Amino acid sequence: MYADNNKGPGADALSPEFIHDLIDFLKIIAEETRFRILRELFRSGELTVSELYHTLQISQPSASQHLKILKDSGILKYRRKGRMTFYAIDRKGIIARYGEMLRYLNTEFFKK
């Protein structure tokens, strides 16, 4: 999410690339189906694609597509057991993403 992928927030935290990445992250989690998936995973801890699409009453392809987006954004993790794939919140990943957002907001809006 950082401009050069190796630095924490600082001067580069306000770069156009950082802001673009932050906006993309917020769009990812704000989309209704992905938000519902995250809510179910927070409640349940770990679910399969099948459990998610049955619970949320969405199609299997839709569930898979949204899970891939969430996984690629670094806020979901998965494990395979036989033919089953189990998804869960990557707590370290989501805390890191929210931490980046909070540092940005602190830098941008709460300057002294």
C-alpha positions as CSV (number, residue, x, y, z in Angstrom):
1,M,0.0,0.0,0.0
2,Y,3.0,2.3,0.4
3,A,4.4,4.1,-2.5
4,D,7.6,2.1,-2.6
5,N,6.2,-1.0,-0.7
6,N,9.0,-0.9,1.8
7,K,8.4,2.3,3.8
8,G,5.9,2.9,6.6
9,P,3.9,6.1,6.6
10,G,5.8,9.3,6.5
11,A,6.4,11.7,3.6
12,D,5.4,9.0,1.2
13,A,2.2,8.3,3.1
14,L,0.6,11.3,1.4
15,S,1.8,10.3,-2.1
16,P,-0.8,9.9,-4.8
17,E,-0.1,6.2,-5.0
18,F,-0.7,5.8,-1.3
19,I,-4.0,7.7,-1.4
20,H,-5.0,5.7,-4.5
21,D,-4.3,2.4,-2.7
22,L,-6.2,3.6,0.4
23,I,-9.2,4.6,-1.7
24,D,-9.1,1.2,-3.5
25,F,-9.0,-0.6,-0.1
26,L,-12.0,1.4,1.1
27,K,-14.0,0.6,-2.1
28,I,-13.2,-3.1,-1.6
29,I,-14.5,-3.3,1.9
30,A,-17.5,-1.0,1.2
31,E,-19.0,-3.1,-1.6
32,E,-22.1,-4.7,-0.1
33,T,-21.5,-8.4,-0.8
34,R,-17.9,-8.2,0.4
35,F,-19.0,-6.4,3.5
36,R,-21.5,-9.1,4.2
37,I,-18.8,-11.8,3.6
38,L,-16.5,-10.0,6.1
39,R,-19.3,-9.8,8.6
40,E,-20.0,-13.5,8.3
41,L,-16.4,-14.4,8.7
42,F,-16.0,-12.2,11.8
43,R,-19.0,-13.9,13.3
44,S,-18.1,-17.5,12.3
45,G,-14.3,-17.4,12.2
46,E,-13.9,-19.7,9.2
47,L,-16.2,-20.7,6.4
48,T,-16.0,-22.5,3.1
49,V,-17.2,-20.9,-0.2
50,S,-20.2,-23.2,-0.1
51,E,-21.1,-22.1,3.4
52,L,-20.8,-18.5,2.5
53,Y,-22.9,-18.6,-0.7
54,H,-25.6,-20.6,1.1
55,T,-25.6,-18.3,4.1
56,L,-25.6,-15.1,2.1
57,Q,-27.8,-16.4,-0.7
58,I,-25.5,-15.5,-3.5
59,S,-24.2,-17.6,-6.4
60,Q,-21.0,-19.7,-6.0
61,P,-19.2,-17.7,-8.8
62,S,-20.1,-14.4,-7.1
63,A,-18.8,-15.7,-3.7
64,S,-15.6,-17.0,-5.3
65,Q,-15.0,-13.7,-7.1
66,H,-15.5,-11.6,-4.0
67,L,-13.4,-13.9,-1.9
68,K,-10.5,-13.6,-4.4
69,I,-10.7,-9.8,-4.2
70,L,-10.7,-9.9,-0.4
71,K,-7.8,-12.4,-0.3
72,D,-5.8,-10.4,-2.9
73,S,-6.3,-7.2,-0.8
74,G,-4.6,-8.9,2.2
75,I,-7.5,-9.1,4.6
76,L,-8.5,-12.8,4.1
77,K,-6.5,-15.9,4.5
78,Y,-7.4,-19.4,3.4
79,R,-6.4,-23.0,4.0
80,R,-7.1,-26.1,2.0
81,K,-8.3,-29.4,3.4
82,G,-8.8,-32.0,0.7
83,R,-11.2,-30.4,-1.8
84,M,-12.4,-27.8,0.7
85,T,-11.1,-24.3,1.0
86,F,-11.7,-22.5,4.2
87,Y,-11.6,-18.7,4.4
88,A,-11.0,-16.6,7.5
89,I,-10.2,-13.0,8.3
90,D,-6.4,-12.3,8.3
91,R,-6.4,-10.3,11.4
92,K,-2.8,-9.1,10.9
93,G,-3.6,-8.1,7.4
94,I,-6.8,-6.2,8.3
95,I,-5.1,-4.5,11.3
96,A,-2.2,-3.4,9.1
97,R,-4.6,-2.0,6.5
98,Y,-6.7,-0.1,9.1
99,G,-3.4,1.1,10.7
100,E,-2.3,2.6,7.4
101,M,-5.6,4.3,7.1
102,L,-5.5,5.7,10.6
103,R,-1.9,6.9,10.2
104,Y,-2.9,8.7,7.0
105,L,-5.9,10.3,8.6
106,N,-3.8,11.4,11.6
107,T,-1.1,12.8,9.2
108,E,-3.6,14.5,6.9
109,F,-6.3,15.7,9.2
110,F,-4.9,16.0,12.7
111,K,-1.7,17.9,12.0
112,K,-0.6,20.3,14.7
